[in-house]
Amino acid sequence: MTQASTTRRAHGAGLGFRRELLPALQAGVPDAIDFFELAPENWAGMGGRSGKELRRFTERYPFVCHGLSLSLGGIAPLDRTLLLRIKTFMGAHGIALYTEHLSWCADDSHLYDLLPLPLTEEAVRWTVDRIQQAQDLLGMRIGIENASYYVNPPGAEMSEAEFIGAVVREADCLLHLDVNNIHVNSRNFAFDPFAFMNALPLERTCYIHVAGHYVEPDGLLIDTHGAAVIDPVWSLLEAAYRRTGVVPTCLERDFNIPDLDVLTAEVRTIARLQAAARQARSKVA
């Protein structure tokens, strides 16, 4: 791949770039969509028709890379080969932002799940070192995402918000805020989502996710990205903007993907909340 001549920074409201949506997007991208997000593991190095189709979009729209498999908190050696592929891919397509989950997902092989880290000083030091390695190799600061989880690792020495804050500050990285993950965790573990969010280093927020989830018959919430966003999650996003200002925000939808016009309506909700946040800030200023 050749180096892109222009780096396009994401702004406004975006949508996950899914192959299922390609026919509709090729017919015309709705004006509400300012940028797209993709998983670089699924696209880096891809040629042929799919590579050409992606190029047609990255030449016209900003993209964000959101990783799935780097396992920043894992014990296996950091996947430098993957990071170099991502760096080349981002350069070739003019992509300016890469984010990953604050979790672990691999041992001898990939586990296909995002697992929580122990909330300890040792885990902070370990994860900070791996984030710094990734940033040095990529030549940029990355965003780390607060993840959903379904079990609390034993031996906690601090709260999750304190852990995230320590990692972000000591690694000198950025925060990728996922408001649906906060809602899911707050319901499953009975804590105040707004208090949790406000305890995070929100001044470092570079990017936000909003998504839907599934409710099991026993009330357990599962972070599926397979349903519409619900009102409590929109409320968290609205509250986040009051602290972070308007930052690029992506609607995630990975399963049960509806027609593009249905997704676009949710992207427009993001845009409306962003416009209201800008207006509120202009009045204060």
C-alpha atoms as a printed R data frame, in Angstrom:
    type eleno elety resid chain resno       x       y      z
1   ATOM     1    CA   MET     A     1   0.000   0.000  0.000
2   ATOM     2    CA   THR     A     2   1.114   3.559 -0.631
3   ATOM     3    CA   GLN     A     3   1.089   6.264  2.012
4   ATOM     4    CA   ALA     A     4  -2.065   8.392  2.020
5   ATOM     5    CA   SER     A     5  -1.454  12.020  1.092
6   ATOM     6    CA   THR     A     6  -3.997  13.300  3.630
7   ATOM     7    CA   THR     A     7  -4.700  12.351  7.238
8   ATOM     8    CA   ARG     A     8  -8.388  12.796  8.019
9   ATOM     9    CA   ARG     A     9  -9.343  13.361 11.645
10  ATOM    10    CA   ALA     A    10 -12.732  12.112 12.750
11  ATOM    11    CA   HIS     A    11 -15.276  14.616 13.997
12  ATOM    12    CA   GLY     A    12 -18.981  14.701 14.781
13  ATOM    13    CA   ALA     A    13 -21.109  11.552 14.646
14  ATOM    14    CA   GLY     A    14 -20.003   8.280 13.097
15  ATOM    15    CA   LEU     A    15 -21.013   4.700 12.376
16  ATOM    16    CA   GLY     A    16 -19.283   1.333 12.462
17  ATOM    17    CA   PHE     A    17 -18.215   0.275  8.965
18  ATOM    18    CA   ARG     A    18 -19.822  -3.117  8.362
19  ATOM    19    CA   ARG     A    19 -19.720  -5.195  5.184
20  ATOM    20    CA   GLU     A    20 -23.457  -5.785  5.558
21  ATOM    21    CA   LEU     A    21 -23.990  -2.054  5.067
22  ATOM    22    CA   LEU     A    22 -21.764  -1.678  2.001
23  ATOM    23    CA   PRO     A    23 -24.509  -1.868 -0.670
24  ATOM    24    CA   ALA     A    24 -26.555   0.820  1.062
25  ATOM    25    CA   LEU     A    25 -23.504   3.013  1.723
26  ATOM    26    CA   GLN     A    26 -22.344   2.686 -1.865
27  ATOM    27    CA   ALA     A    27 -25.744   3.941 -2.972
28  ATOM    28    CA   GLY     A    28 -25.205   7.049 -0.837
29  ATOM    29    CA   VAL     A    29 -23.823   7.921  2.587
30  ATOM    30    CA   PRO     A    30 -26.381   9.874  4.622
31  ATOM    31    CA   ASP     A    31 -25.328  13.428  5.483
32  ATOM    32    CA   ALA     A    32 -25.636  12.658  9.206
33  ATOM    33    CA   ILE     A    33 -22.614  10.321  9.073
34  ATOM    34    CA   ASP     A    34 -19.375  12.283  9.482
35  ATOM    35    CA   PHE     A    35 -16.945   9.352  9.840
36  ATOM    36    CA   PHE     A    36 -16.664   5.576 10.077
37  ATOM    37    CA   GLU     A    37 -14.985   3.149 12.452
38  ATOM    38    CA   LEU     A    38 -13.472  -0.207 11.587
39  ATOM    39    CA   ALA     A    39 -11.529  -3.009 13.250
40  ATOM    40    CA   PRO     A    40  -8.081  -2.977 11.609
41  ATOM    41    CA   GLU     A    41  -7.652  -6.721 12.202
42  ATOM    42    CA   ASN     A    42 -10.491  -7.274  9.702
43  ATOM    43    CA   TRP     A    43  -9.139  -4.986  6.990
44  ATOM    44    CA   ALA     A    44  -5.359  -4.519  7.216
45  ATOM    45    CA   GLY     A    45  -3.606  -6.161  4.289
46  ATOM    46    CA   MET     A    46  -6.837  -6.906  2.464
47  ATOM    47    CA   GLY     A    47  -6.650  -6.529 -1.293
48  ATOM    48    CA   GLY     A    48  -8.947  -7.320 -4.181
49  ATOM    49    CA   ARG     A    49 -12.487  -6.033 -4.393
50  ATOM    50    CA   SER     A    50 -12.885  -5.487 -0.653
51  ATOM    51    CA   GLY     A    51  -9.678  -3.451 -0.467
52  ATOM    52    CA   LYS     A    52 -10.774  -1.270 -3.384
53  ATOM    53    CA   GLU     A    53 -14.206  -0.738 -1.857
54  ATOM    54    CA   LEU     A    54 -12.641   0.381  1.421
55  ATOM    55    CA   ARG     A    55 -10.282   2.747 -0.394
56  ATOM    56    CA   ARG     A    56 -13.232   4.492 -2.055
57  ATOM    57    CA   PHE     A    57 -14.568   5.341  1.400
58  ATOM    58    CA   THR     A    58 -11.288   6.248  3.132
59  ATOM    59    CA   GLU     A    59 -10.536   8.681  0.306
60  ATOM    60    CA   ARG     A    60 -13.766  10.556  1.108
61  ATOM    61    CA   TYR     A    61 -14.391  10.093  4.842
62  ATOM    62    CA   PRO     A    62 -12.363  10.047  8.059
63  ATOM    63    CA   PHE     A    63 -11.988   6.625  9.687
64  ATOM    64    CA   VAL     A    64 -11.054   5.497 13.193
65  ATOM    65    CA   CYS     A    65  -9.290   2.198 13.931
66  ATOM    66    CA   HIS     A    66 -10.747   0.394 16.943
67  ATOM    67    CA   GLY     A    67  -8.761  -2.719 17.805
68  ATOM    68    CA   LEU     A    68 -10.130  -6.004 19.093
69  ATOM    69    CA   SER     A    69  -7.176  -8.262 19.801
70  ATOM    70    CA   LEU     A    70  -4.094  -6.417 21.071
71  ATOM    71    CA   SER     A    71  -4.663  -7.701 24.637
72  ATOM    72    CA   LEU     A    72  -3.077  -4.692 26.323
73  ATOM    73    CA   GLY     A    73  -3.387  -6.262 29.762
74  ATOM    74    CA   GLY     A    74  -2.425  -9.790 28.763
75  ATOM    75    CA   ILE     A    75   0.643 -11.786 29.752
76  ATOM    76    CA   ALA     A    76   1.577 -12.974 26.257
77  ATOM    77    CA   PRO     A    77   4.190 -10.807 24.497
78  ATOM    78    CA   LEU     A    78   2.707  -7.721 22.872
79  ATOM    79    CA   ASP     A    79   1.857  -8.462 19.239
80  ATOM    80    CA   ARG     A    80   4.342  -6.153 17.531
81  ATOM    81    CA   THR     A    81   3.646  -7.721 14.135
82  ATOM    82    CA   LEU     A    82  -0.016  -6.752 14.453
83  ATOM    83    CA   LEU     A    83   0.913  -3.231 15.527
84  ATOM    84    CA   LEU     A    84   3.209  -2.795 12.520
85  ATOM    85    CA   ARG     A    85   0.410  -3.984 10.220
86  ATOM    86    CA   ILE     A    86  -1.934  -1.474 11.823
87  ATOM    87    CA   LYS     A    87   0.609   1.333 11.505
88  ATOM    88    CA   THR     A    88   1.075   0.606  7.796
89  ATOM    89    CA   PHE     A    89  -2.684   0.343  7.286
90  ATOM    90    CA   MET     A    90  -3.387   3.628  9.066
91  ATOM    91    CA   GLY     A    91  -0.716   5.418  7.060
92  ATOM    92    CA   ALA     A    92  -2.029   4.030  3.794
93  ATOM    93    CA   HIS     A    93  -5.580   5.186  4.536
94  ATOM    94    CA   GLY     A    94  -4.871   8.476  6.313
95  ATOM    95    CA   ILE     A    95  -6.317   7.299  9.650
96  ATOM    96    CA   ALA     A    96  -5.326   9.422 12.643
97  ATOM    97    CA   LEU     A    97  -6.745   7.576 15.676
98  ATOM    98    CA   TYR     A    98  -6.324   4.056 17.055
99  ATOM    99    CA   THR     A    99  -8.075   2.817 20.197
100 ATOM   100    CA   GLU     A   100  -8.132  -0.474 22.092
101 ATOM   101    CA   HIS     A   101  -9.841  -2.037 25.096
102 ATOM   102    CA   LEU     A   102  -8.410  -1.900 28.596
103 ATOM   103    CA   SER     A   103  -8.618  -5.660 28.966
104 ATOM   104    CA   TRP     A   104  -6.897  -8.911 28.050
105 ATOM   105    CA   CYS     A   105  -8.065 -11.339 25.402
106 ATOM   106    CA   ALA     A   106  -5.225 -13.742 24.614
107 ATOM   107    CA   ASP     A   107  -2.902 -16.282 26.200
108 ATOM   108    CA   ASP     A   108  -1.348 -18.910 23.925
109 ATOM   109    CA   SER     A   109  -4.070 -17.981 21.435
110 ATOM   110    CA   HIS     A   110  -6.921 -15.490 21.160
111 ATOM   111    CA   LEU     A   111  -9.801 -16.122 23.552
112 ATOM   112    CA   TYR     A   112 -12.408 -14.106 21.610
113 ATOM   113    CA   ASP     A   113 -13.554 -12.357 24.742
114 ATOM   114    CA   LEU     A   114 -12.536  -9.141 26.497
115 ATOM   115    CA   LEU     A   115 -11.652 -10.017 30.075
116 ATOM   116    CA   PRO     A   116 -11.181  -7.611 33.018
117 ATOM   117    CA   LEU     A   117  -7.830  -6.802 34.594
118 ATOM   118    CA   PRO     A   118  -7.032  -7.107 38.305
119 ATOM   119    CA   LEU     A   119  -7.326  -3.684 39.911
120 ATOM   120    CA   THR     A   120  -3.832  -3.659 41.398
121 ATOM   121    CA   GLU     A   121  -0.718  -1.486 41.305
122 ATOM   122    CA   GLU     A   122   1.155  -4.315 39.598
123 ATOM   123    CA   ALA     A   123  -1.458  -4.488 36.840
124 ATOM   124    CA   VAL     A   124  -1.230  -0.712 36.389
125 ATOM   125    CA   ARG     A   125   2.546  -0.906 35.897
126 ATOM   126    CA   TRP     A   126   2.276  -3.910 33.569
127 ATOM   127    CA   THR     A   127  -0.429  -2.352 31.387
128 ATOM   128    CA   VAL     A   128   1.223   1.064 31.309
129 ATOM   129    CA   ASP     A   129   4.429  -0.497 29.990
130 ATOM   130    CA   ARG     A   130   2.538  -2.296 27.214
131 ATOM   131    CA   ILE     A   131   0.595   0.818 26.227
132 ATOM   132    CA   GLN     A   132   3.832   2.792 26.074
133 ATOM   133    CA   GLN     A   133   5.365   0.092 23.874
134 ATOM   134    CA   ALA     A   134   2.368   0.310 21.533
135 ATOM   135    CA   GLN     A   135   2.520   4.101 21.424
136 ATOM   136    CA   ASP     A   136   6.241   4.096 20.702
137 ATOM   137    CA   LEU     A   137   5.807   1.635 17.861
138 ATOM   138    CA   LEU     A   138   2.808   3.445 16.350
139 ATOM   139    CA   GLY     A   139   4.329   6.876 16.874
140 ATOM   140    CA   MET     A   140   1.140   8.270 18.419
141 ATOM   141    CA   ARG     A   141  -0.923   8.313 21.584
142 ATOM   142    CA   ILE     A   142  -3.693   5.745 21.590
143 ATOM   143    CA   GLY     A   143  -7.075   5.721 23.274
144 ATOM   144    CA   ILE     A   144  -7.992   2.994 25.755
145 ATOM   145    CA   GLU     A   145 -11.618   2.003 26.237
146 ATOM   146    CA   ASN     A   146 -13.348   1.212 29.518
147 ATOM   147    CA   ALA     A   147 -14.611  -2.326 28.923
148 ATOM   148    CA   SER     A   148 -17.722  -4.233 29.940
149 ATOM   149    CA   TYR     A   149 -17.173  -7.222 32.221
150 ATOM   150    CA   TYR     A   150 -19.154  -9.923 34.011
151 ATOM   151    CA   VAL     A   151 -16.915 -10.850 36.935
152 ATOM   152    CA   ASN     A   152 -14.811  -8.806 39.357
153 ATOM   153    CA   PRO     A   153 -11.241 -10.144 39.589
154 ATOM   154    CA   PRO     A   154 -10.202 -10.764 43.216
155 ATOM   155    CA   GLY     A   155  -7.606  -8.782 45.135
156 ATOM   156    CA   ALA     A   156  -8.666  -5.253 44.144
157 ATOM   157    CA   GLU     A   157  -6.443  -2.515 45.589
158 ATOM   158    CA   MET     A   158  -8.392   0.368 44.050
159 ATOM   159    CA   SER     A   159 -11.658   1.132 42.293
160 ATOM   160    CA   GLU     A   160 -12.042   0.585 38.555
161 ATOM   161    CA   ALA     A   161 -12.210   4.336 37.948
162 ATOM   162    CA   GLU     A   162  -8.987   4.817 39.940
163 ATOM   163    CA   PHE     A   163  -7.359   2.013 37.944
164 ATOM   164    CA   ILE     A   164  -8.347   3.539 34.602
165 ATOM   165    CA   GLY     A   165  -7.170   6.970 35.740
166 ATOM   166    CA   ALA     A   166  -3.805   5.628 36.880
167 ATOM   167    CA   VAL     A   167  -3.235   3.788 33.600
168 ATOM   168    CA   VAL     A   168  -4.205   6.763 31.453
169 ATOM   169    CA   ARG     A   169  -2.075   9.250 33.372
170 ATOM   170    CA   GLU     A   170   1.027   7.054 33.782
171 ATOM   171    CA   ALA     A   171   0.968   5.819 30.178
172 ATOM   172    CA   ASP     A   172   0.227   9.366 28.936
173 ATOM   173    CA   CYS     A   173  -2.416   7.928 26.644
174 ATOM   174    CA   LEU     A   174  -5.977   8.986 25.835
175 ATOM   175    CA   LEU     A   175  -9.375   7.799 27.061
176 ATOM   176    CA   HIS     A   176 -11.874   6.120 24.769
177 ATOM   177    CA   LEU     A   177 -15.122   6.474 26.708
178 ATOM   178    CA   ASP     A   178 -17.850   3.872 26.167
179 ATOM   179    CA   VAL     A   179 -21.074   5.022 27.819
180 ATOM   180    CA   ASN     A   180 -22.965   1.803 27.088
181 ATOM   181    CA   ASN     A   181 -20.267  -0.214 28.864
182 ATOM   182    CA   ILE     A   182 -20.685   2.026 31.898
183 ATOM   183    CA   HIS     A   183 -24.448   1.475 31.874
184 ATOM   184    CA   VAL     A   184 -24.109  -2.302 31.462
185 ATOM   185    CA   ASN     A   185 -21.587  -2.602 34.287
186 ATOM   186    CA   SER     A   186 -23.548  -0.284 36.567
187 ATOM   187    CA   ARG     A   187 -26.679  -2.414 36.239
188 ATOM   188    CA   ASN     A   188 -24.833  -5.705 36.635
189 ATOM   189    CA   PHE     A   189 -22.778  -4.557 39.646
190 ATOM   190    CA   ALA     A   190 -25.155  -2.005 41.197
191 ATOM   191    CA   PHE     A   191 -23.258   1.278 41.115
192 ATOM   192    CA   ASP     A   192 -24.079   4.840 40.061
193 ATOM   193    CA   PRO     A   193 -23.065   5.214 36.385
194 ATOM   194    CA   PHE     A   194 -22.839   9.005 36.527
195 ATOM   195    CA   ALA     A   195 -20.600   8.985 39.597
196 ATOM   196    CA   PHE     A   196 -18.384   6.349 37.969
197 ATOM   197    CA   MET     A   197 -18.104   8.334 34.744
198 ATOM   198    CA   ASN     A   198 -17.305  11.558 36.550
199 ATOM   199    CA   ALA     A   199 -14.470   9.806 38.404
200 ATOM   200    CA   LEU     A   200 -12.725   8.979 35.119
201 ATOM   201    CA   PRO     A   201 -10.017  11.236 33.591
202 ATOM   202    CA   LEU     A   202 -12.567  12.723 31.203
203 ATOM   203    CA   GLU     A   203 -10.254  15.582 30.267
204 ATOM   204    CA   ARG     A   204  -8.312  13.019 28.212
205 ATOM   205    CA   THR     A   205 -11.341  11.772 26.268
206 ATOM   206    CA   CYS     A   206 -10.555  11.492 22.558
207 ATOM   207    CA   TYR     A   207 -13.453   9.342 21.393
208 ATOM   208    CA   ILE     A   208 -16.813   7.962 22.568
209 ATOM   209    CA   HIS     A   209 -18.836   4.817 21.850
210 ATOM   210    CA   VAL     A   210 -22.573   4.471 22.202
211 ATOM   211    CA   ALA     A   211 -24.399   1.191 21.619
212 ATOM   212    CA   GLY     A   212 -27.239  -1.103 22.587
213 ATOM   213    CA   HIS     A   213 -27.217  -4.272 24.651
214 ATOM   214    CA   TYR     A   214 -29.251  -7.369 25.486
215 ATOM   215    CA   VAL     A   215 -31.096  -8.090 28.738
216 ATOM   216    CA   GLU     A   216 -31.135 -11.730 29.843
217 ATOM   217    CA   PRO     A   217 -34.334 -13.111 31.435
218 ATOM   218    CA   ASP     A   218 -32.675 -12.901 34.876
219 ATOM   219    CA   GLY     A   219 -31.860  -9.203 34.328
220 ATOM   220    CA   LEU     A   220 -28.172  -9.574 33.425
221 ATOM   221    CA   LEU     A   221 -27.130  -7.078 30.755
222 ATOM   222    CA   ILE     A   222 -24.894  -8.314 27.931
223 ATOM   223    CA   ASP     A   223 -22.905  -5.854 25.825
224 ATOM   224    CA   THR     A   224 -23.894  -7.205 22.400
225 ATOM   225    CA   HIS     A   225 -24.010  -4.063 20.224
226 ATOM   226    CA   GLY     A   226 -27.035  -5.792 18.743
227 ATOM   227    CA   ALA     A   227 -29.943  -3.522 19.701
228 ATOM   228    CA   ALA     A   228 -31.033   0.088 19.668
229 ATOM   229    CA   VAL     A   229 -29.524   2.530 22.168
230 ATOM   230    CA   ILE     A   230 -31.810   3.060 25.179
231 ATOM   231    CA   ASP     A   231 -32.636   6.316 26.956
232 ATOM   232    CA   PRO     A   232 -30.365   5.831 30.016
233 ATOM   233    CA   VAL     A   233 -27.389   5.401 27.690
234 ATOM   234    CA   TRP     A   234 -28.322   8.538 25.743
235 ATOM   235    CA   SER     A   235 -28.515  10.349 29.092
236 ATOM   236    CA   LEU     A   236 -24.992   9.234 29.936
237 ATOM   237    CA   LEU     A   237 -23.773  10.505 26.572
238 ATOM   238    CA   GLU     A   238 -25.457  13.854 27.154
239 ATOM   239    CA   ALA     A   239 -23.815  14.094 30.581
240 ATOM   240    CA   ALA     A   240 -20.441  13.130 29.117
241 ATOM   241    CA   TYR     A   241 -20.529  16.015 26.660
242 ATOM   242    CA   ARG     A   242 -21.010  18.432 29.543
243 ATOM   243    CA   ARG     A   243 -17.622  17.299 30.849
244 ATOM   244    CA   THR     A   244 -15.685  16.436 27.693
245 ATOM   245    CA   GLY     A   245 -17.101  18.851 25.188
246 ATOM   246    CA   VAL     A   246 -18.039  17.460 21.802
247 ATOM   247    CA   VAL     A   247 -15.669  14.685 20.759
248 ATOM   248    CA   PRO     A   248 -16.098  12.187 17.886
249 ATOM   249    CA   THR     A   249 -18.782   9.673 18.830
250 ATOM   250    CA   CYS     A   250 -19.519   6.395 17.067
251 ATOM   251    CA   LEU     A   251 -22.657   4.277 17.038
252 ATOM   252    CA   GLU     A   252 -21.678   0.605 17.336
253 ATOM   253    CA   ARG     A   253 -23.931  -2.020 15.784
254 ATOM   254    CA   ASP     A   254 -22.343  -5.425 15.231
255 ATOM   255    CA   PHE     A   255 -25.308  -7.848 15.249
256 ATOM   256    CA   ASN     A   256 -28.954  -7.752 14.180
257 ATOM   257    CA   ILE     A   257 -27.969  -4.988 11.805
258 ATOM   258    CA   PRO     A   258 -31.064  -3.083 10.601
259 ATOM   259    CA   ASP     A   259 -31.489  -0.973  7.489
260 ATOM   260    CA   LEU     A   260 -29.148   1.975  7.113
261 ATOM   261    CA   ASP     A   261 -31.958   4.477  7.659
262 ATOM   262    CA   VAL     A   262 -32.633   2.992 11.119
263 ATOM   263    CA   LEU     A   263 -28.975   3.349 12.093
264 ATOM   264    CA   THR     A   264 -28.841   6.824 10.600
265 ATOM   265    CA   ALA     A   265 -31.663   7.919 12.886
266 ATOM   266    CA   GLU     A   266 -29.505   6.953 15.877
267 ATOM   267    CA   VAL     A   267 -26.496   8.742 14.392
268 ATOM   268    CA   ARG     A   268 -28.716  11.829 14.080
269 ATOM   269    CA   THR     A   269 -29.500  11.538 17.791
270 ATOM   270    CA   ILE     A   270 -25.752  11.715 18.487
271 ATOM   271    CA   ALA     A   271 -25.534  14.779 16.264
272 ATOM   272    CA   ARG     A   272 -28.466  16.452 18.050
273 ATOM   273    CA   LEU     A   273 -26.881  15.898 21.445
274 ATOM   274    CA   GLN     A   274 -23.597  17.288 20.130
275 ATOM   275    CA   ALA     A   275 -25.334  20.383 18.771
276 ATOM   276    CA   ALA     A   276 -27.094  20.944 22.093
277 ATOM   277    CA   ALA     A   277 -23.767  20.569 23.944
278 ATOM   278    CA   ARG     A   278 -22.099  23.132 21.673
279 ATOM   279    CA   GLN     A   279 -24.977  25.548 22.203
280 ATOM   280    CA   ALA     A   280 -24.844  25.126 25.979
281 ATOM   281    CA   ARG     A   281 -21.084  25.747 26.007
282 ATOM   282    CA   SER     A   282 -21.425  28.849 23.830
283 ATOM   283    CA   LYS     A   283 -23.929  30.321 26.295
284 ATOM   284    CA   VAL     A   284 -21.535  29.737 29.192
285 ATOM   285    CA   ALA     A   285 -18.661  31.264 27.254
